[in-house]
């Protein structure tokens, strides 16, 4: 939907595999995983009747970009939940050595 703000983008100084694993852990802990695309480095889930997509991409060596997108069943964006998931992914990276 045009004009809908539903995505939070962050960058982390961590390897892509580590960020992707953190995203998987967060989504499986907070909701139900619905997809895990290893080719496109994307994970999807359902959390509180909302669809969540997390896409991970390597920007440069050891710098990884994460995009968290959340939409309700009506197609409205949920930036608050997207921000919370992004924060949980970041916390998972801090805990992981």
MIKOLRO-996418 format. One record per residue (C-alpha): residue number from 1; x, y, z. Coordinates in pm, 1 decimal. Layout:
BEGIN
<vomi><banu>NUM</banu><c1>X</c1><c2>Y</c2><c3>Z</c3></vomi>
...
This chain:
BEGIN
<vomi><banu>1</banu><c1>0.0</c1><c2>0.0</c2><c3>0.0</c3></vomi>
<vomi><banu>2</banu><c1>146.5</c1><c2>335.1</c2><c3>-94.5</c3></vomi>
<vomi><banu>3</banu><c1>201.3</c1><c2>576.6</c2><c3>190.5</c3></vomi>
<vomi><banu>4</banu><c1>197.7</c1><c2>311.4</c2><c3>462.5</c3></vomi>
<vomi><banu>5</banu><c1>493.3</c1><c2>329.7</c2><c3>700.1</c3></vomi>
<vomi><banu>6</banu><c1>555.0</c1><c2>-23.6</c2><c3>814.4</c3></vomi>
<vomi><banu>7</banu><c1>932.1</c1><c2>-76.9</c2><c3>796.6</c3></vomi>
<vomi><banu>8</banu><c1>1218.6</c1><c2>-15.4</c2><c3>1038.6</c3></vomi>
<vomi><banu>9</banu><c1>1571.1</c1><c2>-31.5</c2><c3>893.8</c3></vomi>
<vomi><banu>10</banu><c1>1887.8</c1><c2>-73.9</c2><c3>1102.0</c3></vomi>
<vomi><banu>11</banu><c1>2253.1</c1><c2>-156.8</c2><c3>1045.0</c3></vomi>
<vomi><banu>12</banu><c1>2473.0</c1><c2>-365.7</c2><c3>1271.1</c3></vomi>
<vomi><banu>13</banu><c1>2846.3</c1><c2>-432.9</c2><c3>1274.6</c3></vomi>
<vomi><banu>14</banu><c1>2798.2</c1><c2>-807.1</c2><c3>1285.2</c3></vomi>
<vomi><banu>15</banu><c1>2824.4</c1><c2>-1089.0</c2><c3>1028.8</c3></vomi>
<vomi><banu>16</banu><c1>2505.9</c1><c2>-1154.5</c2><c3>833.1</c3></vomi>
<vomi><banu>17</banu><c1>2468.4</c1><c2>-1510.6</c2><c3>965.2</c3></vomi>
<vomi><banu>18</banu><c1>2475.2</c1><c2>-1388.7</c2><c3>1325.2</c3></vomi>
<vomi><banu>19</banu><c1>2209.4</c1><c2>-1122.3</c2><c3>1257.8</c3></vomi>
<vomi><banu>20</banu><c1>1988.7</c1><c2>-1371.2</c2><c3>1072.4</c3></vomi>
<vomi><banu>21</banu><c1>2012.7</c1><c2>-1619.8</c2><c3>1360.5</c3></vomi>
<vomi><banu>22</banu><c1>1915.8</c1><c2>-1346.9</c2><c3>1607.1</c3></vomi>
<vomi><banu>23</banu><c1>1614.3</c1><c2>-1258.0</c2><c3>1389.7</c3></vomi>
<vomi><banu>24</banu><c1>1506.4</c1><c2>-1623.8</c2><c3>1376.3</c3></vomi>
<vomi><banu>25</banu><c1>1531.8</c1><c2>-1655.3</c2><c3>1754.7</c3></vomi>
<vomi><banu>26</banu><c1>1331.3</c1><c2>-1337.1</c2><c3>1816.0</c3></vomi>
<vomi><banu>27</banu><c1>1052.7</c1><c2>-1429.2</c2><c3>1573.2</c3></vomi>
<vomi><banu>28</banu><c1>1023.9</c1><c2>-1786.9</c2><c3>1699.8</c3></vomi>
<vomi><banu>29</banu><c1>1016.9</c1><c2>-1664.2</c2><c3>2060.8</c3></vomi>
<vomi><banu>30</banu><c1>755.2</c1><c2>-1392.0</c2><c3>2005.8</c3></vomi>
<vomi><banu>31</banu><c1>534.9</c1><c2>-1558.1</c2><c3>1744.8</c3></vomi>
<vomi><banu>32</banu><c1>503.7</c1><c2>-1840.6</c2><c3>1494.2</c3></vomi>
<vomi><banu>33</banu><c1>757.7</c1><c2>-1871.9</c2><c3>1212.2</c3></vomi>
<vomi><banu>34</banu><c1>582.0</c1><c2>-1895.9</c2><c3>875.4</c3></vomi>
<vomi><banu>35</banu><c1>881.6</c1><c2>-1890.3</c2><c3>642.3</c3></vomi>
<vomi><banu>36</banu><c1>1259.1</c1><c2>-1904.1</c2><c3>628.8</c3></vomi>
<vomi><banu>37</banu><c1>1406.5</c1><c2>-1811.6</c2><c3>290.5</c3></vomi>
<vomi><banu>38</banu><c1>1777.2</c1><c2>-1898.1</c2><c3>300.1</c3></vomi>
<vomi><banu>39</banu><c1>1834.7</c1><c2>-1776.5</c2><c3>-56.3</c3></vomi>
<vomi><banu>40</banu><c1>1700.8</c1><c2>-1424.1</c2><c3>2.7</c3></vomi>
<vomi><banu>41</banu><c1>1797.7</c1><c2>-1417.0</c2><c3>372.9</c3></vomi>
<vomi><banu>42</banu><c1>1442.7</c1><c2>-1344.9</c2><c3>487.3</c3></vomi>
<vomi><banu>43</banu><c1>1234.8</c1><c2>-1475.1</c2><c3>776.0</c3></vomi>
<vomi><banu>44</banu><c1>859.2</c1><c2>-1431.1</c2><c3>817.3</c3></vomi>
<vomi><banu>45</banu><c1>627.0</c1><c2>-1486.5</c2><c3>1110.9</c3></vomi>
<vomi><banu>46</banu><c1>283.3</c1><c2>-1419.9</c2><c3>1255.4</c3></vomi>
<vomi><banu>47</banu><c1>274.3</c1><c2>-1222.9</c2><c3>1581.1</c3></vomi>
<vomi><banu>48</banu><c1>-58.7</c1><c2>-1116.2</c2><c3>1735.2</c3></vomi>
<vomi><banu>49</banu><c1>-246.4</c1><c2>-1148.1</c2><c3>1402.9</c3></vomi>
<vomi><banu>50</banu><c1>17.7</c1><c2>-937.9</c2><c3>1228.6</c3></vomi>
<vomi><banu>51</banu><c1>245.0</c1><c2>-1046.2</c2><c3>945.9</c3></vomi>
<vomi><banu>52</banu><c1>613.8</c1><c2>-983.2</c2><c3>1010.7</c3></vomi>
<vomi><banu>53</banu><c1>893.5</c1><c2>-997.2</c2><c3>753.5</c3></vomi>
<vomi><banu>54</banu><c1>1260.9</c1><c2>-958.6</c2><c3>839.3</c3></vomi>
<vomi><banu>55</banu><c1>1509.7</c1><c2>-920.1</c2><c3>554.9</c3></vomi>
<vomi><banu>56</banu><c1>1885.1</c1><c2>-928.4</c2><c3>617.2</c3></vomi>
<vomi><banu>57</banu><c1>2146.2</c1><c2>-806.4</c2><c3>367.8</c3></vomi>
<vomi><banu>58</banu><c1>2522.3</c1><c2>-762.0</c2><c3>384.6</c3></vomi>
<vomi><banu>59</banu><c1>2607.1</c1><c2>-398.6</c2><c3>305.0</c3></vomi>
<vomi><banu>60</banu><c1>2982.8</c1><c2>-442.5</c2><c3>339.7</c3></vomi>
<vomi><banu>61</banu><c1>3195.2</c1><c2>-701.1</c2><c3>517.8</c3></vomi>
<vomi><banu>62</banu><c1>3081.7</c1><c2>-716.8</c2><c3>881.8</c3></vomi>
<vomi><banu>63</banu><c1>2806.7</c1><c2>-454.9</c2><c3>827.8</c3></vomi>
<vomi><banu>64</banu><c1>2458.4</c1><c2>-600.8</c2><c3>796.9</c3></vomi>
<vomi><banu>65</banu><c1>2132.9</c1><c2>-420.6</c2><c3>720.7</c3></vomi>
<vomi><banu>66</banu><c1>1807.3</c1><c2>-543.9</c2><c3>873.2</c3></vomi>
<vomi><banu>67</banu><c1>1461.0</c1><c2>-443.6</c2><c3>752.8</c3></vomi>
<vomi><banu>68</banu><c1>1166.7</c1><c2>-533.0</c2><c3>976.5</c3></vomi>
<vomi><banu>69</banu><c1>821.8</c1><c2>-490.3</c2><c3>818.9</c3></vomi>
<vomi><banu>70</banu><c1>495.7</c1><c2>-543.9</c2><c3>1008.2</c3></vomi>
<vomi><banu>71</banu><c1>141.3</c1><c2>-528.8</c2><c3>871.7</c3></vomi>
<vomi><banu>72</banu><c1>-197.3</c1><c2>-613.2</c2><c3>1019.5</c3></vomi>
<vomi><banu>73</banu><c1>-449.0</c1><c2>-831.2</c2><c3>838.2</c3></vomi>
<vomi><banu>74</banu><c1>-611.7</c1><c2>-509.6</c2><c3>706.5</c3></vomi>
<vomi><banu>75</banu><c1>-280.7</c1><c2>-395.8</c2><c3>557.5</c3></vomi>
<vomi><banu>76</banu><c1>-205.0</c1><c2>-117.9</c2><c3>804.3</c3></vomi>
<vomi><banu>77</banu><c1>153.1</c1><c2>-79.4</c2><c3>921.4</c3></vomi>
<vomi><banu>78</banu><c1>260.0</c1><c2>-130.7</c2><c3>1282.9</c3></vomi>
<vomi><banu>79</banu><c1>581.1</c1><c2>65.4</c2><c3>1340.8</c3></vomi>
<vomi><banu>80</banu><c1>567.2</c1><c2>8.3</c2><c3>1717.0</c3></vomi>
<vomi><banu>81</banu><c1>587.9</c1><c2>-370.7</c2><c3>1677.5</c3></vomi>
<vomi><banu>82</banu><c1>849.9</c1><c2>-336.9</c2><c3>1401.8</c3></vomi>
<vomi><banu>83</banu><c1>1063.0</c1><c2>-121.5</c2><c3>1634.4</c3></vomi>
<vomi><banu>84</banu><c1>1021.7</c1><c2>-368.1</c2><c3>1920.9</c3></vomi>
<vomi><banu>85</banu><c1>1130.1</c1><c2>-662.4</c2><c3>1703.4</c3></vomi>
<vomi><banu>86</banu><c1>1427.8</c1><c2>-462.3</c2><c3>1575.3</c3></vomi>
<vomi><banu>87</banu><c1>1526.3</c1><c2>-382.3</c2><c3>1934.2</c3></vomi>
<vomi><banu>88</banu><c1>1498.8</c1><c2>-749.7</c2><c3>2033.8</c3></vomi>
<vomi><banu>89</banu><c1>1721.5</c1><c2>-848.8</c2><c3>1739.6</c3></vomi>
<vomi><banu>90</banu><c1>1980.1</c1><c2>-592.0</c2><c3>1853.1</c3></vomi>
<vomi><banu>91</banu><c1>1964.6</c1><c2>-721.0</c2><c3>2212.0</c3></vomi>
<vomi><banu>92</banu><c1>2018.5</c1><c2>-1074.7</c2><c3>2082.4</c3></vomi>
<vomi><banu>93</banu><c1>2334.4</c1><c2>-955.3</c2><c3>1908.7</c3></vomi>
<vomi><banu>94</banu><c1>2466.8</c1><c2>-799.2</c2><c3>2229.6</c3></vomi>
<vomi><banu>95</banu><c1>2410.8</c1><c2>-1120.0</c2><c3>2425.4</c3></vomi>
<vomi><banu>96</banu><c1>2572.6</c1><c2>-1333.1</c2><c3>2153.0</c3></vomi>
<vomi><banu>97</banu><c1>2954.1</c1><c2>-1312.4</c2><c3>2176.1</c3></vomi>
